[in-house]
Amino acid sequence: MCRRPALECNEIGDTLLEVLYENRKLETLCTDEQEMQRKRGDIAGRLRLRVNALRTAVTVGELATLDPLGNWHQLTGDHAGEWAGKLSGNYRILIRPEGGSDPWDAVTVTVIDIYDYH
């Protein structure tokens, strides 16, 4: 049972994923609608969808089923340990699951970047 405030629990009482941000600028971009439209109008709609998926998931592993259009996946190489969600053909939102040995079960993530793959 969720012991957090109602906004941090889903309708069946599960604790929602805690979403942190690497820095204040990135947090403002992801949480302020006007800033999102002003700075990243080209991907604002999809960014909003990916951030909402993060806010409503219970674990990182749930993102793949909760937001299938986000194409959430684990990264390898230089970005090993990070996950990405698709924003456009080029852009991804990068997150880092925090704590625990299995990233699929992580209940806290840090949004670390909006990244252009190309």
N, C-alpha and C positions, 0 to 999 in steps of 0.2 A: 504494500500500500504506500502511496506517495505521501510523504510528510512535508513536501514543499508547498509553497503557495499554489493556488489553483491554476494560475497561468503557466506553471512549470510542470503540470501533469496533464496527461490525456484523459479522455472521458472514462476510461476504465481504471484510472488511478496509477498508471505506470509513470515513473519519473521520465521526463523528456531529456533528450540530449542537451548537455550544457554547451553552449556555443561561445567561445572566446575569440578574440581577434588579436593578431600579431601587433597591431598598432592602432592608434586612435583614428588616423586617416582612413585606414581600411574599414574600421568599424563604422565610421560615418558614411562611407560609400555604400556599405551593405545594409545600413539600417535607416538612412534618411532618404526618403523617396525623391525629394527635390535634388539632393546632391547626386543621387544615382542617375536621374534623368539628365542633369546638367553635365556631369562628367563622362558618363558611359551610356548615353541614350541609345547607342547602337545595340547594346546587349542588356539594357535595363530590365526588360520583361523577363528574360531567362535568368538573369541574376536574382531577381525577386523570387522566382520559382525555386531556384536552388537554395537560397537562404531560408525560404519557408519550409522546404523539405528538411533542412538541418534542424529547424526549430520544432518540427513535429515528429521527428524520428525518436525512437527510444535508444537505439544503438546505431553505430556506424553501419553494421551489416544490414540493417533494415532499409538503408537508403536505396539500395538496388531495387527493392520491391515497391517502396513508397514512391519513388521518383524514377521510373524506368527511362523516361526521356532524358534524364540527367546523365545517363550512361556512367554512373559512378564506378570507379575502378581503382585498384591499388596501382601505384607507380613503382618502377624499378630504376636501376642505375643511380644517377645523381639525385633522384627524388625518391629513393627507396624509403619506405616508412610513411609516405604521404599518399593521399588519395586525391582524385580529381573528378570534378563534375563538369560536364560539357555545357558551355554557354553559347558557342557558335562554332563554325568550322575551325577557327583558329584559337579561340579563347576558352580557358578552363578556370574554374575556381579550385584552388588547391587548399586542402585541409590536412591537418596532422592529428590523428587520434592520440589522445593523452592517456597515460597510465595503462596498466594491465599488459599482459603478455600477448593477448590475442586482439589485434585491432578491430576485428569484427564485433567484439563485445564491448568496445570502448563506449563510455557514456559521456565523455568530454572530448570536444575537438577544438582546435585552434584554426581559424581561417588565416592562412599565411600569405596568400597572394591571388591576384587575378592575373593569369599568365597567358601570354601569346606563344603558342607552340611553334609558330613559324617565324 
